Amino acid sequence: MVGESKLKELKKEYSKIQKKYGLPDFDKLNEDFKIEKVAETETDFLVREIRESLGETLENFLRLIEIILNPVNVPMFLFPIIKSLNTEEKNKLSEIYKKLSKLEIEAMKLIDYSEKKEAEFIKNSYKLWLEIKRDFIKIIEAVENKLDNKDAKIEKNEKGYFG
């Protein structure tokens, strides 16, 4: 299959740069950042393509947190989430936002291509991602529990008459 051979080739090329720069495991990066899509791109700058793939995911998280912390014209499904956040959770999201913002600025500085700097960005981003992901999951689980409890309270209080 053509797709499999492209992916195998990508993994082989990644393995070389992984050893050279001490990058994270391909499969781990792929789980969170879908770097396998880079296999469809013909490039002489593999490290940059992988970094951009990471950057897209991290930027999406940055935008989501920005919407949660500054809810203007947000999708309606986010309102219950935003309302259920306590101060501690908002502060944690603010910390995550600051870290992701710094990372975004670091990515902007990669205008002048340097394979070494791109690789450092990947390593630093992945390390930060593991921390952020863990914290974000805790916040989302807490929000989910609050919403479930709120729904249970509403069901108990329903009398069937709205007049």
WONOR-V909849 format. One record per backbone hydrogen bond with DSSP energy under -1.0 kcal/mol. CO is the residue of the C=O (numbers start at 1). NH is the residue of the N-H. Records with the same first field share a line. If there is no record, write none. Layout:
# WONOR-V909849
CO=NH, NH
This chain:
# WONOR-V909849
1=5
2=6
3=7
4=8
5=9
6=10
7=11
8=12
9=13
10=14
11=15
12=16
13=17
14=18
15=19
16=20
17=21
18=22, 23
25=29
26=30
27=31
28=32
29=33
30=34
34=37
35=38
36=39
37=40
38=41
45=49
46=50
47=51
48=52
49=53
50=54
51=55
52=56
53=57
54=58
55=59
56=60
57=61
58=62
59=63
60=64
61=65
62=66
63=67
64=68
65=69
66=70
70=72
75=78
76=79
78=82
79=83
80=84
86=90
87=91
88=92
89=93
90=94
91=95
92=96
93=97
94=98
95=99
96=100
97=101
98=102
99=103
100=104
101=105
102=106
103=107
104=108
105=109
107=110
114=118
115=119
116=120
117=121
118=122
119=123
120=124
121=125
122=126
123=127
124=128
125=129
126=130
127=131
128=132
129=133
130=134
131=135
132=136
133=137
134=138
135=139
136=140
137=141
138=142
139=143
140=144
141=145
142=146
143=147
144=148
145=149
146=150
147=151
148=152
149=153
150=154
151=155
152=156
153=157
